[in-house]
Amino acid sequence: MPTPHDRPRYRRVADELRRRILSGAIPPGSILPSESALIEEFGVARGTVREAVALLRSEGLVVTEMGRGTYARPVLPVRRLGSERYRRELEQVRTGELGTSFTADQRIGWSDYQLDRTFREVPADPTTAELFGVDPGTMILERRFVFRSQGVPQQMSTSCLLLDMVAGTPVADPDREPWPAGNTGQLSSLGIVVTGVRERVRARMPVRDEAETLRIPGGVPVLTITRQTYAGDRVVEVATDIVIPADRVELDYFIDLT
């Protein structure tokens, strides 16, 4: 019988497998030893091995797939989100370059960028209306996007524009997506010059649809970003929920205190 200070056997097994994964002894994408092999190596019961693997799965270190088994989760490219990324879109507007802040973050070409989209005209709910500074019920164009890099879904977002600003323009046409220079390019086509962006970031666990769409394994949280895009003092675009798996992004910013 273990003493109260002993770590449970499944945790000791998980500790060793975690060490091997993090050290590269079990490389990303490699299949873990079979249950039988782990039972023999650690001298534990099958249930103990399964508990250990379940713990690693909850930490996002391993993935179990039917027909393939359990493997160390591949390392995905990490995007760096810095305040300068929207300046890239201003430059893309000026130069006509085919790209957006997303393609620059992902370091991919235009042909490797795909955008799933769904557009609908809806009344603004109280939260969205407050972000725009308009009355609840004001009609908006709600655009739901899934951003893909080389076919892999990397980000989801819900971006909104005031309907009276875009109705009847190419910006309201989903077939025009993806749009070079993103929101900055779209607004520029309407004669609106973006002067600033405000973002608020928080972390939470993904809901089921997000986990399935972005292929997020158990135990991995997401970063969610609420964005307000400004032209002078006016809010001209609102993203109520940009969702990015937390293990695929890092925040990079500098605070000048001089």
DAMOHU-V775074 format. One record per residue. N is the residue number from 1. RES is the residue in one letter. PSI is psi as a letter, one per 30 degrees, with the letter a starting at -180 (NA if undefined). OMEGA is omega in whole degrees, 0 to 359 (NA if undefined). BURIAL is + if it has 16 or more other C-alpha atoms within 10 Angstrom, else -. Layout:
# DAMOHU-V775074
n->N res->RES psi->PSI omega->OMEGA burial->BURIAL
n->N res->RES psi->PSI omega->OMEGA burial->BURIAL
This chain:
# DAMOHU-V775074
n->1 res->M psi->k omega->179 burial->-
n->2 res->P psi->k omega->174 burial->-
n->3 res->T psi->l omega->181 burial->-
n->4 res->P psi->f omega->183 burial->-
n->5 res->H psi->f omega->179 burial->-
n->6 res->D psi->k omega->174 burial->-
n->7 res->R psi->k omega->177 burial->-
n->8 res->P psi->l omega->184 burial->-
n->9 res->R psi->e omega->183 burial->+
n->10 res->Y psi->e omega->178 burial->+
n->11 res->R psi->e omega->178 burial->+
n->12 res->R psi->e omega->176 burial->-
n->13 res->V psi->e omega->180 burial->+
n->14 res->A psi->e omega->180 burial->+
n->15 res->D psi->e omega->182 burial->-
n->16 res->E psi->e omega->178 burial->-
n->17 res->L psi->e omega->177 burial->+
n->18 res->R psi->e omega->179 burial->+
n->19 res->R psi->e omega->181 burial->-
n->20 res->R psi->e omega->180 burial->-
n->21 res->I psi->e omega->183 burial->+
n->22 res->L psi->f omega->179 burial->-
n->23 res->S psi->f omega->182 burial->-
n->24 res->G psi->g omega->177 burial->-
n->25 res->A psi->e omega->167 burial->-
n->26 res->I psi->j omega->187 burial->+
n->27 res->P psi->l omega->176 burial->+
n->28 res->P psi->k omega->180 burial->+
n->29 res->G psi->f omega->182 burial->-
n->30 res->S psi->k omega->178 burial->+
n->31 res->I psi->k omega->175 burial->+
n->32 res->L psi->l omega->174 burial->+
n->33 res->P psi->l omega->180 burial->-
n->34 res->S psi->l omega->177 burial->-
n->35 res->E psi->e omega->182 burial->+
n->36 res->S psi->e omega->180 burial->-
n->37 res->A psi->e omega->180 burial->-
n->38 res->L psi->e omega->176 burial->+
n->39 res->I psi->e omega->181 burial->+
n->40 res->E psi->e omega->183 burial->-
n->41 res->E psi->e omega->187 burial->-
n->42 res->F psi->f omega->179 burial->-
n->43 res->G psi->h omega->182 burial->-
n->44 res->V psi->l omega->180 burial->-
n->45 res->A psi->l omega->180 burial->-
n->46 res->R psi->e omega->179 burial->-
n->47 res->G psi->e omega->179 burial->-
n->48 res->T psi->e omega->178 burial->+
n->49 res->V psi->e omega->182 burial->+
n->50 res->R psi->e omega->176 burial->+
n->51 res->E psi->e omega->180 burial->+
n->52 res->A psi->e omega->180 burial->+
n->53 res->V psi->e omega->178 burial->+
n->54 res->A psi->e omega->178 burial->+
n->55 res->L psi->e omega->179 burial->+
n->56 res->L psi->e omega->178 burial->+
n->57 res->R psi->e omega->179 burial->+
n->58 res->S psi->f omega->178 burial->-
n->59 res->E psi->f omega->180 burial->-
n->60 res->G psi->g omega->182 burial->+
n->61 res->L psi->f omega->180 burial->+
n->62 res->V psi->l omega->178 burial->+
n->63 res->V psi->k omega->177 burial->+
n->64 res->T psi->k omega->179 burial->+
n->65 res->E psi->k omega->178 burial->-
n->66 res->M psi->k omega->178 burial->-
n->67 res->G psi->f omega->179 burial->-
n->68 res->R psi->e omega->182 burial->-
n->69 res->G psi->a omega->181 burial->-
n->70 res->T psi->k omega->183 burial->+
n->71 res->Y psi->l omega->176 burial->+
n->72 res->A psi->k omega->185 burial->+
n->73 res->R psi->k omega->179 burial->+
n->74 res->P psi->k omega->177 burial->-
n->75 res->V psi->k omega->180 burial->-
n->76 res->L psi->l omega->178 burial->-
n->77 res->P psi->k omega->180 burial->-
n->78 res->V psi->k omega->177 burial->-
n->79 res->R psi->k omega->175 burial->+
n->80 res->R psi->j omega->180 burial->+
n->81 res->L psi->j omega->178 burial->+
n->82 res->G psi->l omega->184 burial->-
n->83 res->S psi->f omega->184 burial->-
n->84 res->E psi->f omega->188 burial->-
n->85 res->R psi->f omega->179 burial->-
n->86 res->Y psi->f omega->174 burial->+
n->87 res->R psi->f omega->178 burial->-
n->88 res->R psi->e omega->180 burial->+
n->89 res->E psi->e omega->175 burial->+
n->90 res->L psi->e omega->178 burial->+
n->91 res->E psi->e omega->179 burial->-
n->92 res->Q psi->e omega->175 burial->+
n->93 res->V psi->e omega->183 burial->+
n->94 res->R psi->e omega->187 burial->-
n->95 res->T psi->f omega->185 burial->-
n->96 res->G psi->g omega->180 burial->-
n->97 res->E psi->k omega->175 burial->-
n->98 res->L psi->j omega->181 burial->+
n->99 res->G psi->l omega->175 burial->+
n->100 res->T psi->l omega->174 burial->+
n->101 res->S psi->e omega->179 burial->+
n->102 res->F psi->e omega->180 burial->+
n->103 res->T psi->e omega->178 burial->+
n->104 res->A psi->e omega->178 burial->+
n->105 res->D psi->e omega->183 burial->+
n->106 res->Q psi->f omega->183 burial->+
n->107 res->R psi->h omega->180 burial->-
n->108 res->I psi->l omega->176 burial->-
n->109 res->G psi->l omega->183 burial->-
n->110 res->W psi->e omega->182 burial->+
n->111 res->S psi->f omega->179 burial->-
n->112 res->D psi->g omega->184 burial->-
n->113 res->Y psi->k omega->176 burial->+
n->114 res->Q psi->k omega->185 burial->+
n->115 res->L psi->j omega->171 burial->+
n->116 res->D psi->k omega->184 burial->-
n->117 res->R psi->k omega->174 burial->+
n->118 res->T psi->k omega->181 burial->-
n->119 res->F psi->k omega->172 burial->+
n->120 res->R psi->l omega->178 burial->-
n->121 res->E psi->k omega->185 burial->+
n->122 res->V psi->l omega->172 burial->-
n->123 res->P psi->k omega->181 burial->+
n->124 res->A psi->k omega->174 burial->+
n->125 res->D psi->l omega->185 burial->-
n->126 res->P psi->e omega->181 burial->-
n->127 res->T psi->e omega->181 burial->-
n->128 res->T psi->e omega->179 burial->+
n->129 res->A psi->e omega->180 burial->+
n->130 res->E psi->e omega->179 burial->-
n->131 res->L psi->e omega->178 burial->+
n->132 res->F psi->f omega->187 burial->+
n->133 res->G psi->h omega->179 burial->-
n->134 res->V psi->l omega->180 burial->-
n->135 res->D psi->k omega->172 burial->-
n->136 res->P psi->k omega->183 burial->-
n->137 res->G psi->f omega->175 burial->-
n->138 res->T psi->k omega->184 burial->+
n->139 res->M psi->k omega->179 burial->+
n->140 res->I psi->l omega->170 burial->+
n->141 res->L psi->j omega->180 burial->+
n->142 res->E psi->k omega->182 burial->+
n->143 res->R psi->j omega->178 burial->+
n->144 res->R psi->k omega->185 burial->+
n->145 res->F psi->k omega->164 burial->+
n->146 res->V psi->j omega->183 burial->+
n->147 res->F psi->k omega->180 burial->+
n->148 res->R psi->k omega->175 burial->+
n->149 res->S psi->j omega->183 burial->+
n->150 res->Q psi->h omega->176 burial->-
n->151 res->G psi->f omega->183 burial->-
n->152 res->V psi->k omega->179 burial->-
n->153 res->P psi->k omega->186 burial->+
n->154 res->Q psi->f omega->188 burial->+
n->155 res->Q psi->k omega->172 burial->+
n->156 res->M psi->l omega->175 burial->+
n->157 res->S psi->l omega->171 burial->+
n->158 res->T psi->j omega->184 burial->+
n->159 res->S psi->k omega->185 burial->+
n->160 res->C psi->k omega->174 burial->+
n->161 res->L psi->k omega->176 burial->+
n->162 res->L psi->k omega->187 burial->+
n->163 res->L psi->e omega->182 burial->+
n->164 res->D psi->f omega->180 burial->-
n->165 res->M psi->f omega->189 burial->-
n->166 res->V psi->f omega->184 burial->+
n->167 res->A psi->k omega->179 burial->-
n->168 res->G psi->g omega->179 burial->-
n->169 res->T psi->l omega->177 burial->-
n->170 res->P psi->f omega->180 burial->-
n->171 res->V psi->f omega->181 burial->+
n->172 res->A psi->g omega->182 burial->+
n->173 res->D psi->j omega->181 burial->-
n->174 res->P psi->f omega->180 burial->-
n->175 res->D psi->f omega->178 burial->-
n->176 res->R psi->f omega->179 burial->-
n->177 res->E psi->k omega->355 burial->+
n->178 res->P psi->k omega->186 burial->+
n->179 res->W psi->k omega->177 burial->+
n->180 res->P psi->k omega->182 burial->+
n->181 res->A psi->g omega->171 burial->+
n->182 res->G psi->b omega->181 burial->+
n->183 res->N psi->e omega->181 burial->+
n->184 res->T psi->e omega->178 burial->+
n->185 res->G psi->e omega->179 burial->+
n->186 res->Q psi->e omega->181 burial->+
n->187 res->L psi->e omega->178 burial->+
n->188 res->S psi->e omega->180 burial->-
n->189 res->S psi->f omega->177 burial->-
n->190 res->L psi->g omega->181 burial->-
n->191 res->G psi->g omega->181 burial->-
n->192 res->I psi->k omega->181 burial->-
n->193 res->V psi->j omega->179 burial->+
n->194 res->V psi->k omega->181 burial->+
n->195 res->T psi->f omega->181 burial->-
n->196 res->G psi->l omega->178 burial->-
n->197 res->V psi->k omega->174 burial->-
n->198 res->R psi->k omega->179 burial->-
n->199 res->E psi->k omega->173 burial->-
n->200 res->R psi->k omega->187 burial->-
n->201 res->V psi->k omega->173 burial->-
n->202 res->R psi->l omega->179 burial->-
n->203 res->A psi->k omega->175 burial->-
n->204 res->R psi->l omega->174 burial->-
n->205 res->M psi->k omega->181 burial->+
n->206 res->P psi->k omega->170 burial->+
n->207 res->V psi->l omega->188 burial->-
n->208 res->R psi->e omega->182 burial->-
n->209 res->D psi->e omega->179 burial->-
n->210 res->E psi->e omega->180 burial->+
n->211 res->A psi->e omega->181 burial->+
n->212 res->E psi->e omega->183 burial->-
n->213 res->T psi->e omega->184 burial->-
n->214 res->L psi->g omega->177 burial->+
n->215 res->R psi->h omega->182 burial->-
n->216 res->I psi->k omega->178 burial->+
n->217 res->P psi->l omega->179 burial->+
n->218 res->G psi->k omega->177 burial->+
n->219 res->G psi->f omega->182 burial->-
n->220 res->V psi->k omega->178 burial->+
n->221 res->P psi->l omega->174 burial->+
n->222 res->V psi->l omega->166 burial->+
n->223 res->L psi->k omega->175 burial->+
n->224 res->T psi->k omega->184 burial->+
n->225 res->I psi->k omega->170 burial->+
n->226 res->T psi->k omega->187 burial->+
n->227 res->R psi->k omega->169 burial->+
n->228 res->Q psi->k omega->178 burial->+
n->229 res->T psi->k omega->187 burial->+
n->230 res->Y psi->k omega->163 burial->+
n->231 res->A psi->j omega->190 burial->-
n->232 res->G psi->b omega->179 burial->-
n->233 res->D psi->f omega->186 burial->-
n->234 res->R psi->k omega->174 burial->-
n->235 res->V psi->k omega->185 burial->+
n->236 res->V psi->f omega->176 burial->+
n->237 res->E psi->k omega->178 burial->+
n->238 res->V psi->k omega->170 burial->+
n->239 res->A psi->j omega->185 burial->+
n->240 res->T psi->f omega->182 burial->+
n->241 res->D psi->j omega->169 burial->+
n->242 res->I psi->k omega->187 burial->+
n->243 res->V psi->k omega->180 burial->+
n->244 res->I psi->k omega->175 burial->+
n->245 res->P psi->k omega->188 burial->+
n->246 res->A psi->f omega->181 burial->+
n->247 res->D psi->g omega->179 burial->+
n->248 res->R psi->g omega->184 burial->+
n->249 res->V psi->k omega->170 burial->+
n->250 res->E psi->k omega->178 burial->-
n->251 res->L psi->k omega->183 burial->-
n->252 res->D psi->j omega->180 burial->-
n->253 res->Y psi->l omega->180 burial->-
n->254 res->F psi->k omega->179 burial->-
n->255 res->I psi->j omega->181 burial->-
n->256 res->D psi->j omega->181 burial->-
n->257 res->L psi->g omega->180 burial->-
n->258 res->T psi->NA omega->NA burial->-
